[in-house]
Amino acid sequence: MFFHRQQMQHTASPDKPDAVYARKLQEVLGGQYGEITVAMQYGFQAWNAHIPGKYRDLLYGIGAEEFGHVEMLAVMIGQLLEKAPLGITTEAVQDDPTVAAVVGGTDVQAAIVAGAGSRPVDSNGNPWQGSYVTASGNLLADFMSNANAEMQGRLQVARLYHMTDDAGVRDLLAFLLARDTMHQNQWLAAVAELREEGVEDVPVPSNFPQQKEDQDVHYQYINFSDGEAASTGSWASGPTPDGKGEFTYLDGPESSVPMPPPTHPDARFYGTTEVPNVVEKAAGAMQDKLHKE
């Protein structure tokens, strides 16, 4: 059950309208790492969770909070657009390059489609996509993805903070930055707890028998670049983070496998091959006659 309370977690009121900044703010609403993504991601992870208890409750709790962040940004964007001018004459644009730049920086669909409102799109107007959501059913893999999402989201909000001097907008962004700080720490703490409790471990999935892996390369750093500095990293020698092996370093691949010959699919796919065209045509006709579908 979802219940909406017509209150917000934090103030979302700009000091002045700014249609250009409203478009920028769309990125952290409907972009790949925006609030819509994390709200849906945590929701689907909760619905896909296979065990009850604290981890599923954590997902439900933060997911519900993120829907509130969606609302705050949508409201803020609407207010940034509320008193934006409907349009500027062609002459004004041509006479003033600054005005032309401002017009070019606004999202015209915010006016034409949404009537001076927010939309589920990124800053370029690309629609939000469900493919942004990661919900695998493996909690350790998902929680690592969540930490990354919060890191990317906080990075974008931090950049947006310096793109405006509007105190009202900055006040909301400061709140969102703080919540992203908390959420990063929550997901990293949950990752550590999953491992400590033996619920899941690295490498994910930890239940897959590692003896079925190629034992020669599963902890080997193979350098496929002419750069040499990577060999000095902790990922090239010493114990592995999962505690199950030792890193080794190999300066380039030691073997190669011949490339298979080109494929020859059914003639009725009409791909170009070295087989003469008349032969391909005859083969296709014969297959049709024999009902080789």
Summary of the structure (lengths in Angstrom):
residues: 293
radius of gyration: 27.0
end to end distance: 49.7
largest distance: 76.0
contacts: 752
relative contact order: 0.11
helix: 52%
strand: 4%
